[in-house]
Amino acid sequence: MILAIGLACGPAHADRRVALVIGNSAYKSAPKLGNPVNDATLVGGMFKKAGFDSVDVRLDLSASEMRRMLREFAGRTRDADMAVIYYAGHGIELEGTNYLIPIDATLETDGDVLDETIPVERALFAVEPAKQLRLIILDACRDNPFSKTMKRTLASRAIGRGLAKVEPTSPNTMIAFAAKAGSTASDGDSRNSPFALALVEHLPKPGLDLRKAFGFVRDDVLKSTGYKQEPYVYGSLGGDDVPLVATKPAATGAQANPQDSIRRDYELALQLATRDGWEAFLAQYPEGFYANLAKGQMNKIAAEETRASAEQKANAAEQQKARLIAERAQKAEQDKAAAVAKAAEEARITAEKQKQIEQARADAAEHQRKLAEAAAAKAQAEKQAAERAKAELAAKQAAEKAEQVAKPTADRQMPEVEQKVAALAPAPASTLSAADVTKSVQSELRRVGCFASAADGDWNSASQRSLTLFNKYAGTKYDAKVASVDALDALKAKPGRVCPLVCNFGFKADGDQCVKITCRAGYRVGDDNECEKIADKKPVATREEPKKRDSDRQQREAAPTSPQARSPGQIYCGSGGCRPVRSGCRLVAATGSWGTGGAVGAVGQGNVAEVCN
């Protein structure tokens, strides 16, 4: 109960209102429109002064920019109670459907309308999530210049004048046209169109139902255009009043600033910037801060009027002087006219200076007004923030107290908590067959420079070596024995060559190709695959004699030792030791009762004897 009372004492929840304002004037393929940018700026300022939570004003948008802004605005309307879109610019109706024209549209044929424009249904889709009111305001019923030059692909295809009638299907939806379906709207002769001026006059009135507000807009536009242009509203609302700006309830906590209504009237008079507007303001508020500002604005207008009058008189005097000279008037009359012209010029200069002084005073006063309003708004915001903090603290204390009361009961019975783990859904299986995956992997390996053969779908040893090379240079670890979808995805992610280009001897890499190395005269390709100078030729000894000597030596060593002659260097070993074979003696195989010995250096092994002649 304490918590409910604390929450009830807090500030009431206000409806969230969002608006998107678009004005297209600078068309690239059609004459520039003067008013849409000014009208969008004026209407956007009206929404901001009406206290909308979000007001996005966009000027001179292309087709892609308009689609993006509508997409972003649709996201903001999801938690909004009221969503409004205002569009000023060219529109076109094709076979009963209305389209908004971006500044980059060319519309050479009627088929281009579907590609280069934005259907009004797209704007209806953007405001559809709003809970209480969905409002589209279209100031796009101007005479369309594209329809005059557009080629028809079908002679029977109709392109209407103005926009077609629209009946919204969603509840609480209204579409307001600047002119009735099938007719065109006027831009007027001033800075803003009659439709935009009427909108900012009646829509922001607090508590005024939209249906009645648009009725007032219709009456004003009919009067200002000589009953040639009639705004029209399509759609319907419920039985309750739906104002664009709700009536502020009587303040029970923080009091509203009593100067707000005076400030709004002052800003309206400032937009009009006429003597009648300021006189009406001073008649309503003769004293006070804003009255002094209004008097300054009146002085500026008076200075401008004095300057204009003096300039008119100076021009008249100059014309009189020229007339007298042309008619060869007497010198006295000419001198008199010159004196009058000089005096008029001096008066004009004085009036111009006075206007500048009054302009500076008015600007200074306006600056002081904005500073004072900013300070008052800051103080009001701080006061409201303090009250909100106080209410939140009271609610928090009440909640803590209620929690302490309920805690003993909760401690006696602890509920069991079950944790549910969401099973991950298996990834969808690839629709490619094994042969297709193999050929795709081989093709990608060729593209990144790791595979030189054709993609034939045969995952052989060459293909495996290619995937191994890719793993090496790409830093991956895919199984080279099979061609997998993961390896295919990794290969597709590589934008260019991964494996280095290897060329044969005598060739070098040039981009993704091997080209033959060409050396200039006197140079050749060396062992390091670079051009080097050819050395001078030196005489080389023939190798036939050393080969012959090696052959003879091998034959002698392979031949058995002759027993008939002493070979130099033979040693005979007996019971008395070893000694060289004596001259004229030879070694023979021992038989019978001969002594035994060994010959060192003789060919073969076994018992030998020294035999002398």
KAFENSUL-V551778 format. One line per field, one symbol per residue. ss: DSSP state (H for helix, E for strand, - for the rest). phi: phi as a letter, one per 40 degrees, with the letter a starting at -180 (. if undefined). psi: psi as a letter, one per 20 degrees, with the letter a starting at -180 (. if undefined). A space follows every 50 residues. Layout:
BEGIN
ss=???
phi=???
psi=???
END
This chain:
BEGIN
ss=-HHHHHHH--------EEEEEEE------------HHHHHHHHHHHHHH- ---EEEEEE---HHHHHHHHHHHHHHHHH--EEEEEEE--EEEE--EEEE E-------E--HHHHHEEEHHHHHHHH-----EEEEEEE------HHHH- E-------E-------------EEEEE----------------HHHHHHH HH------EHHHHHHHHHHHHHHH-------EEEEE------E------- ---------HHHHHHHHHHHHH--HHHHHHHHHH----HHHHHHHHHHHH HHHHHHHHHHHHHHHHHHHHHHHHHH----HHHHHHHHHHHHHHHHHHHH HHHHHHHHHHHHHHHHHHHHHHHHHHHHHHHHHHHHHHHHHHHHHHHHHH HHHHHHHHHHHH---------------------HHHHHHHHHHHHHH--- ----------HHHHHHHHHHHHHH----------HHHHHHHH-------- ------EEEE--EEEE------EEE-----EEE----------HHHHHHH HHHHHHHH------------EEEE--EEEE----EEEEE--------EEE -------EEEEE-
phi=.cccccccccccccccbbabbbbbbcccbadccccdcccccccccccccc gccabbbbbfbccccccccccccdccccbbcbbbbbbbicbabbfgbcbc bccccbfcbccccccbbbccdccccccdcdcbabbbbbcbccccccccbc cccbccccbccgbccbbccccfbbbbbcacdgbbbbcgbbcbcdcccccc cbccccgcdccccccccdccccccbggcbbcabbhabccccbccbccccc cbbcccccccccccccccccccfbccccccccccbcbhcccccccccccc cccccccccccccccccccccccccccfccdccccccccccccccccccc cccccccccccccccccccccccccccccccccccccccccccccccccc cccccccdccccbbccbcbbbcccccccccccccccccccccccccccgb bbcccbgcccccccccccccdcccgbbccccbcbcccccccccccacbcc cbbccgbbcbgbbbbccbbcdgbaccccgbcbcccccbcbcccccdcccc ccccccccccccccbccdgcbbbbcchbaccccgbabbccbgcccbabbc gccgbhcbbcbbc
psi=gggggghhirqqpqqppqqpppoogmphjrqpphhggggggghghghghi kqhpooppqmqrghhggghhghhhhhihkqhpppppppaqrqpolipqqp orijqhlhrhhihhhiroqhhhhhhhihiqhgpoppoolkkroohhhhip pphphipporpbqqppoqhqqkpqopqhqqpjrqrqiaiahqqhgghhgi hhgjppipqhghghghgggghgghjkkhpoqqpqrqrahqpnqhoqpprp phdpqqpiighggghghghhhglrghghhhghhhniqaghhhghhhhghg ghhgggghghhggghhgghgghghghjlrqhghghghhgghghhghhggg hgghghghggggggghghghgghggghgggghghhggghgghgghghhgh ghhhhigghhhhooqppppppppppqqpqqiqrhgggghgggghhghjji pirqnjjonahghghghggghgiikrlqoihqorhghgghghiphapgpq ppqrpiqqpncjqpqpppqrpjqrpahjkqpqqpqqpqppqqjgghhggh ggghgghhqqppiiqpppjqpppbhjaqrqpqpjrrprpprcjqrqrqpp iqpaqrprqppq.
END
